[in-house]
Amino acid sequence: MNNEIPTNIGESRVILYSPIDKRHSPTGACEHEISGIKLENAKWAVISQYKNDNGYYLFFCYESEHLTDTYHETIEDAKEQAEYEYEGITSTWKKT
C-alpha cells in the first residue's frame, strides 16, 4: 500500500486511519494470512463503513496491497480489536 490514505476502500468510506509504525507493538495475539501465507506486520489500520450498513470494518493494509478485515458493530469495538493486535494504536487514530 502506498503512503496515501484512501478515502474509500472498495465501496466503504474511510472514517479513521492510523499508520502502524515504531509507536506500535504487534501483540502477536492475532495472525493474518492469505492463501495460507502469514502476512507480516500491517502498514496501516483503517476503520470504514459501507453505505446503509450500521457496522464498521477494521481493515489492516499491507505493503503487498493485501487487505484483511474484521466486522464490528461499533467504532469502539473496531478500535479495541486494533489495540488487541497493535498496542499503542489507540492514541494514533486520525479522522479522514
C-alpha positions as CSV (number, residue, x, y, z in Angstrom):
1,M,0.0,0.0,0.0
2,N,1.3,3.4,-0.8
3,N,1.6,6.2,1.8
4,E,-1.6,7.9,0.7
5,I,-4.6,7.4,2.8
6,P,-7.6,6.3,0.7
7,T,-10.9,8.0,1.2
8,N,-12.6,4.7,0.3
9,I,-11.7,1.0,0.4
10,G,-13.9,-0.5,-2.3
11,E,-17.4,0.8,-1.6
12,S,-16.6,1.6,2.1
13,R,-15.9,5.1,3.3
14,V,-12.8,5.5,5.4
15,I,-13.6,7.1,8.8
16,L,-10.4,6.7,10.8
17,Y,-6.9,5.6,9.9
18,S,-3.6,5.1,11.6
19,P,-0.2,4.2,10.2
20,I,1.4,1.3,12.0
21,D,5.0,2.3,12.9
22,K,7.5,2.3,15.7
23,R,4.9,3.8,18.0
24,H,3.0,0.4,17.9
25,S,3.9,-3.0,19.1
26,P,2.4,-6.1,17.4
27,T,1.0,-8.1,20.3
28,G,1.1,-11.5,18.4
29,A,-2.4,-12.1,19.7
30,C,-3.7,-12.5,16.1
31,E,-2.1,-13.6,12.9
32,H,-3.4,-12.7,9.4
33,E,-2.8,-14.9,6.4
34,I,-3.9,-15.1,2.8
35,S,-3.9,-18.4,0.9
36,G,-2.1,-20.0,3.8
37,I,0.8,-17.4,3.8
38,K,1.3,-15.5,7.0
39,L,1.4,-11.7,6.4
40,E,4.0,-9.5,8.0
41,N,3.0,-6.5,10.2
42,A,0.4,-4.2,8.6
43,K,1.4,-0.8,7.4
44,W,-2.0,0.9,8.1
45,A,-5.1,0.3,10.0
46,V,-8.4,1.8,8.7
47,I,-11.9,1.8,10.1
48,S,-14.5,2.2,7.4
49,Q,-18.3,1.8,6.9
50,Y,-20.4,0.8,3.9
51,K,-23.4,2.9,3.0
52,N,-26.6,1.5,4.5
53,D,-24.6,-0.7,6.9
54,N,-24.7,0.0,10.6
55,G,-21.5,-1.8,11.3
56,Y,-17.8,-0.9,10.8
57,Y,-14.9,-2.7,9.2
58,L,-11.4,-2.7,10.6
59,F,-9.0,-3.1,7.7
60,F,-5.3,-3.9,8.0
61,C,-3.4,-2.8,4.9
62,Y,-0.1,-4.4,4.0
63,E,2.7,-3.3,1.7
64,S,1.8,-6.0,-0.7
65,E,-1.6,-4.4,-1.3
66,H,-3.3,-7.1,0.6
67,L,-6.1,-6.2,3.0
68,T,-7.6,-8.1,5.9
69,D,-10.7,-7.1,7.6
70,T,-13.0,-7.8,10.6
71,Y,-16.5,-6.6,11.2
72,H,-17.6,-4.7,14.3
73,E,-20.9,-3.4,15.5
74,T,-19.3,-0.1,16.8
75,I,-16.3,2.0,16.1
76,E,-15.2,1.4,19.7
77,D,-15.3,-2.4,19.1
78,A,-13.1,-1.9,16.0
79,K,-10.7,0.3,17.9
80,E,-10.5,-2.3,20.7
81,Q,-9.6,-5.0,18.1
82,A,-6.9,-2.9,16.6
83,E,-5.4,-2.3,20.1
84,Y,-5.6,-6.0,20.7
85,E,-3.4,-6.6,17.7
86,Y,-1.2,-3.5,17.8
87,E,-0.5,-2.0,21.2
88,G,-0.4,1.8,21.2
89,I,-2.7,2.3,18.2
90,T,-5.5,3.8,20.4
91,S,-3.6,7.1,20.6
92,T,-2.8,7.4,16.9
93,W,-6.2,7.3,15.2
94,K,-6.9,10.2,12.8
95,K,-10.1,11.2,11.1
96,T,-10.1,11.4,7.3
